[in-house]
Amino acid sequence: APAELVAEFDAVVSADGRVEPRDWMPDAYRTTLIRQIAQHAHSEIIGMQPEANWITRAPSLRRKAILIAKVQDEAGHGLYLYGAAETLGVSREELLDKLHSGRQRYSSIFNYPTLTWADMGAIGWLVDGAAITNQVPLCRCSYGPYARAMVRVCKEESFHQRQGYELLHTLSHGTEEQHAMAQDAVNRWWWPSLMMFGPPDDESAHSAQSMAWRIKRHSNDELRQRFVDICVPQTEALGLTLPDPDLRWNEERGRWDFGAIDWEEFQQVLRGNGPCNEQRLNQRRTAHEEGAWVREAAAAYAAKQLTRTGQ
Ligand code: ACO
């Protein structure tokens, strides 16, 4: 690429400006954005499955309405994100094809089962809480369309996080059985939530370059630590505990020390061997096939409109 274009790109990034779709950008910058945004979009739509599992079994009309709204928001987040990825020159079909054939990833967290109603609370509080911690800095990502999509996504995620917290608080302060159900859900979701932030910094293949490009603003370990520090006092307010005997306030660091994460489990989930990987991908492929008639009808209608208006 001509030196002026490279210099212009570097200047925009280092001045905390925004790179826009029509601007020149290095191929590797484009590729890494497509990888991350696609993975993020796929996570949103696969993430609808574990919660959809509970819509028909929500304990009240109010809880059902909230859950439907949340799952619908996730579909919307997927759409903004696929839209943001498309501005980089890939088509939605191509991205979905890569998801369905296992050539692009989605977040490890959605490969765990939702066993009880309390899981809806733990997902909202922990999974959406982790998502916000990771995504608020992405509102300042150097790529304009991704950064702007994140603003609305984060606002909606805050609602999701609060509804999860409120749900868990209600269960935790309910009957003994309800309290035990809330604690069990937190026990099962805590460690997988910490894995959402990605591998430790010294094993994170993309972090250094993504931080230099100001796509990522903080490292995986920094955000994970921030999340732990936010969660500990909230756990206490919930009347629950975290399943980590090594959790200790570190006076010197002014942060919470926590136990070792089982990275072997994380690697297994990434390799497709988590408890629900197969089920999630199969359901996604089936939904796509069953939705073919909707896409065909929309395309036929659009073509008819074109001939009617004579364009
Ligand atoms: N689940 C699945 N794959 C992961 C995860 C995870 N939790 N964390 C990291 N990986 C993958 C990376 O995609 C990368 O694999 P690849 O090279 O095949 O693409 C590999 O592990 C190494 O990781 P990093 O080098 O650390 O990758 P990266 O710099 O992209 O950081 C992170 C990972 C933090 C997840 C980043 O991509 C990100 O911030 N993404 C946007 C947020 C997002 O996708 N959230 C989805 C879940 S939240 C929700 O949907 C509610």
Residues whose N, C-alpha, C, O or C-beta is under 5 A from the ligand:
A	BS01	ACO	Q36 Q39 H40 S43 E44 G47 R105 Y106 S107 S108 A131 M195 M196 F197 G198 P199 S204 A205 H206 S207 S210
